Amino acid sequence: MQKMSPLLALGLLGAVVVGHSSSILRGEDQAHENETHVDSLRMASSNADFAFSLYKQLALKTPDKNVIFSPLSISMALAFVSIGARGTTLTEILEGLKFNLTETPEAEIHQGFQHLLRTLKRPGEQLQLSTSNAMFVEQHLNVLEKFREEAQALYGAEAFNATFQDTATAEQLINSYVEKKTQGKIADLVSGLDPQTVMVLVNYIFFKAKWQHPFDPQDTYKSKFHVSKGKSVNVPMMNIEDLDTPYFRDEELSCTVVELKYTGNASALFILPDEGKMKDVEAMLFPETLRRWRESLQTRRIDELYLPKFSISSNYNLEDVLPQLGMREVFNKQADLSGITGAKNVMVSQVVHKALIDVSEVGTEAAAATGVKITLLSGRIDPLIVRYNRPFLAVIISGDEGFILFISKIFNPKEVIYLALATVSFKVLIASRPELLEGLGPNLTMVPKTEVQEA
């Protein structure tokens, strides 16, 4: 059995930071004592709203392609950027993340992400879930101490010095860090850096878990997956019999929802639209829909469940997509990120998101079992059979509140990898505005490049 590594310590505990006009970060004990379940539910609702809004934009651009991304990773990285934003730039980012600033002030948003990071980094034997942030800063760029402190305290961001004039060395520095933190799953996050880049912010989520009820690899067989009318591909089809698991038949939206639980506090929802109903289901992806599905799930005996082994990945440039959600100013010369440098001299030039999800029979350890099954012949008069043999949606959820870690559409499953895991990396490139490189704040004290391998 492969031993799971301990989750990352993000350096979030016990720090106190003063915000723009009020305290953004309270002491850990006080924050934990005053936190309510409603706050977590509000964060989860915003997370779902952002997830489905972004999903619709990506699915609209590529309706006949696989989709996979981590809304939590993207929203966390953009919230991280927002601590250096001011004015309209700040408002657009947070409202683009689907936060209602009247109900949830900026300080509470950052506290919510801080609490979420603290929750996700709890080590566990059964489920591995880690997330981290880092910033790589041009060595000649002066960064406000206040931004450094808030980045560290709220988002656990490690800070490293980089020389973007030497793009090859900078890329190697960043890629080595990401490869180590993702256990080798992502080797080349950054390529083709522009020498005008002055900062790269990186966020990743790494998730690995076993099914509570694993599939038997010996039962996997080749079967047709119907990509569209008249087109099918052969895929390895897993199957399991007599499975007791949460199930809901949504007659209103003409789809079937099955929840498969992981060991640990996480699960995957597999949504199977009826033939020809995918676009109708996609159009109704809202937080209320997810809430209704989860509340309507009831444990049922599924006589036969068929699910393909699949491995899909994505590589998105989101600087052209996020403006559709209202985040415009941060990408142009009107950007006010003066909370980073003390002047309006930087803007976000690129947002790149890479994600990978692999689903197979057993997950992180090989297992075998032999069982002798005896059933009454009369027990299958009306068998419940669910076949995921056409395009479907998959949503990986963590925690009782239902934070969406990953959302995907499996339009055409192709590759197979023997792990049940999901890995994502996210980077934000911030480019300088040469005409405004004056009046920067005090220097950021950063870890020397030679210490990155030890971080």
N, C-alpha and C positions, 0 to 999 in steps of 0.2 A: 504494500500500500504506500502510495506517495504521501509523504508527510507535508502538511500544509505549513507554510511560513507564517510567522506572526504578522498581524496586520500593522500597517504603518502608524507610528506615533506622529500626530500632526502638530503637536506643540500648541494646542488650543487652550489648555487648561490653566485657569487662574490668572489670565492676563486681564488688564484693565486698560481701556482705550477711551479717550475723549473724542467724540464725533465732531461734526461740523458746528453744531450749535448746542448739542446735548450729548450725554454719554451714549455711545453706540454699544459698548461692551460693559456688561456688569460683571461683578465677581461670579465665579462659576456656581458657588453654593446659592447665592441669591437668585441668579438666573434660573437655576434648576428648581428652586423653591417656588418662584412666582410663575413658572411656565404652566400653561394649561393645555389640556387636550385639544381645546378649540384652536389654539395657535398652530398645533401640528396639523390639524385637519385643514386649516386655512392654507398652510404651506403646501400640503398635498394637493389641494384643489387647484391652486395656482400652477403647481407642477404639471398636473394633468391637462389643464387648459392650454398651457404653453406647449406641452407634448403633442396634443392633437392639432393645435393650430399650425405648428411647424410641420407635422406629418402631412397635413393637407396640402401645404405648399410644395413639399418634396414629392408627394404622390402625383400632384398635378403636373409637375415638370416631367416626370417619368412614370406615366400610368402603367406601363407594361414592364416595369423593372422591380427588382427586389429593393426594399427599403429597410435600413437598420441604422438607428442612432440612439444616443443616450440623452434624453431631455434633461436629466439631472446634471450630467456633466456639462452640457452647454449652458444651462441656466446658472450653475455654480460659477463657471468661468466668467460669464458676463456680469454676474453680481460682483465678482471679485474686481473686474474692471470698473464697476460703478462706484467703488469707494474713492476712485480718483476723479470721478465725473462731477460736474457742477451744472446748475441751471437746466436748460432744456435737454441737454445731453443726458443728464442723470435721469430726468423724468421719462424720457423716451426709452431708456434701457429698462428701467424697472416696470413701466407700464407695458412694454413689449414682452416682458417676462410674465405678464398677466397678473401683476400685483395691483390691487386697488389701494392707492396711496392714502386715500381717506380712511379706509379701514385698517390698513397695515402700514404704519410709518416706516421710513427707511431704516431706522435703528432696529426695529423689530424684524425686518427682513434679514438683516445681517446676523442678528441673534438667532434667527431661525436656521440659517445655513450653518452657523457655528454649532448649534445643538445637533443638527443633522450629521455634520461631520463627526462630532463626538459619538453619536449613536452608531454610525456606520463603521467606525474604527474599532468597535469592541471585538476582541478576538473570540473566535469560536472554533471548535473542533470539527463541526459538521459542515460549516459554510464559510467560505473565504470571500470577504468583501472588503476591498480597500479603495480609498480614493485620496488623491493628493493634488496639491497645486505647487507650482514653482514659477519663478520669474528669472529670466536671463536678461541682464541689463548691460547695454553698451558701457564700457568702463569709463568713458568720458562724459556720460550723461549724469547730471545731478538729479537725484530723486529725493523728494521730501521725506524727512525722517518720520513724519506722521503717517504717510502712506505706507512706508515700510512696516511700521509698528502695527497698523490696522491690518495689513495684508497677512502678517505673521499671526496676530492674535485671533482674527476672525476666520481666516481661510487657511491657516497653517502653511503659508507660502514660504518655501525656502527661496533664498535669493543668491544668485550666482553672477559673477562678473564675466562678460563676454566681449569679444572684439569682433564686431560684425563687419569691419573692413576686411578682415580675413574670414571670408564666408565659409571656407572649407573647415577651418578650425572651429568656428562657432557651431556649424552643423554637427560636427563630430561630438562636441561638448554636449549639445542638447540631445542628440540621438543616443549617446551612451547613457545619459541619465534616464531617458524614457525607457530604453531597452532593459536597464537594470530594474527599474521600478515595476515594469510590466512582466517581469520574469521571462524576458526574451520574446514576448509575443509580438511586440511592435519594435522593429529594428531601425526603420528609416522614416521617422515622423516628419523630419524637416529636410527639405531639399530645395535648391535654387533660391536661397535667401538673397534678398536685395541688400546691397551695402548701405542703403538708406535706413534700414531697420535699426531701431535703437532699443527695442525691447520685445521679447517673446514670452508670453504667458502660456503655461502649459497646465492642463488639468487632465487627469485620467481616472477612470474607474476600472477596477479589475474584479471580476465576479467568477466564482467557481463553486459548483455545488453538485451534490448527488441527488437523484430522485429518491423520494421516500419509497416509491414502488418502482424499482428499475425494470426495464425491459430485458428479456432474455435474448442475448445476441444470437443464439441458435434459432430463434424464431424470426429473425430478420430475413426478408426475401426481396427479390427484385419485383417491382410492380410499376404500373403506369401512374404517372402524375399528370393530370390533364391541365396543362398550362392555359389553354384556350380551346375553343371549338376547333376540332380538326388538328390540334397539335398536342402531343404528349411526349413526355420524356420518361425514361426508365430510372427509377431511384431505389435505393435500399429502403424498404418499408418496415419499420418496427411495428410490432403488435403485442398486445397484452390482453388477456382474457380475465373476465370476472373481477374487474377493477372497481372498488368502491371509492368514488372521488366526487368532488363538487361538480354539479352539472346544471345547466339551465338552457332550456329551449326558448329562444326569444321569437315568438310568433309575430310580434309587432315589427321587428326589423328583419325577419326571415333569416335568422342565423342561429348557430349552436355554439354555446360557450362551455368549455371544459377547463377546469383548473387542475393542474398537476403540481403538487407540492414538492419543494425541495426539503432535504433535511436542514433544519434551521428555519429562521423566520423569513422565508421568501417563497414565492410561488410563480408559476407561469400561467397566464390565461391564454388559451388558444381559441380564437374566434373564427368559426367556419361559416362564411356566408353561403346561403343557398346558391345554386348555379345562376349566374347572371346578376347577383345581388351585391357584389363587392362594392361598387360605386355608391349604392344606396346606404350600405353600412358605413362606409368611409365618411359620407356626408353627415352622418349622425354621431360622429365621434366627438363627444363633449364630456366634461367631467360628470355631468348628471347621468349620462349613459353608462359610464364606468361604474358609478356608484350604484345604479340600478342593477347592473349585472352582478356585482359583488354581493349585494343584498339579496338577490334572487337565487343565488347558487344554493343548491341543496344536494347533499350526498346521495348519489344514486349508484346502483350496480350497473356498470357498463359491461355488457357481455363480451364485446369485442371493440377494442380501440386501435386504430391504425394511424400512425404518425411517421412521416418520413424522417430519416436522418438527413440533416442539412447543415451546410456551412455557407453563410453568406457574409459579405463584407461591403463596406461603403467608403467612399472618399468624397466629401462634399466641400465645396467652397461656399460658405454661407454669407459672404458679404453682399451678395446679390439677392439673397433670400430674406435675411433678417429685416431689411427695410420694408418688406411687405407686412411685417408685424409691427411696424411703427418705429423701428430703430434706424433712423436716417442720419442724424447729425453727427454721430460718432464716427461715421465713415467719410466725412467731408471736411473741408477746411473751416467749417463753423464749429467743429468739435471743441468742447471745453473739457479737457482732461487736466485742468490746471491743478487738481488735487494730487497729481503724480509728480509734476516738476515745479509747480509754482507759477507756471505761465501757460498760455494757450499755444503750445508749440509742438504738440504731438497729436496724432489721430490714429485710429485703427485702420490699417490698410488691408488686412486679410484675416479671415476667420476660416480655419480648416478643421474639419471634423472627420476622423477615421473611426470606424467601428467594425467589429467582427463578432459574430455569434455562431457557435457550433453546438449542435444538439445531437446526442447519441444515446445509446442504451443505458449506460451505467454511471457516467460522470467521471469522478476523479479516482475511482479505484475499480479494479477488476473484481468481479464477484460471480460466483456460480452457486446455484441451488437446485436441488431436485425435489420435486413435489409430486405426490400422487393425488390426482383430483378426482373426486367422485361426485357427480351431480345427478339429480333426478332428471329423467328424460322429459318430464312435464315442466321442468323449470324454464324452458326456453320457448314457450308458446309465442311470446312477442318479444324476441330478443332486441336489446338496445345496442345497435352497432353504429359507431361513429368513424367515418373514414376521412382523414385529411388528405385527400387525393386530388385536390384542386387548390388554387390560391387561397391563403388564409392569413390571419393576423396573429402575432404573438406579442404579448406584453409581459415583461418580467417585473414583478412588484416586490418591494421590500417593506417590511414593517406592517404593523396593524393598521396604520393610517393609509397605507397603499401608495407609497411613493413609487412612481414609475422610473425604474432604472434604465430600461431599454424598451423600445417599441419597434416592431418590424412587420413588414409584409413579405411573406414568402411567396413570391410569384413563380419562381422557377428554381427549386432546390437542385444543386448540382454536386458540389464537392462534399466530401465526408471527412471529418476529423474525429478521432475517438475521445473527445472530451465534451462534457456539458459545461461550457463556459462562455462568458462574454467579456470582451476586452474593448476598451475604448480609449482613445487619446484625443485630445482637443488642444488646439493651439490658437492663440491670438497674436498676430504680428502688429506691432505698433511702430509706425514709421515717423520719422522726424519731419518737421516742416522747416526746411533750412532757413527760410526767410525770418523765422521767429525763434532762433536758437539763442536767445538772450534772456537774462534774468532768471536763471534756473535756481532751484532751491539748494539746500545743503546736500553734500554727498551722501550716498547710501553706503553704509558699511556692509560689505558682502563677503561671502566665503570665497577665498581664492580658488582659481580653477583647479589647482593641484589637489584640492580637498574634495572635489566632486565625487570621486570614486569612493570616498569614505562616507559620503552623506547617506 
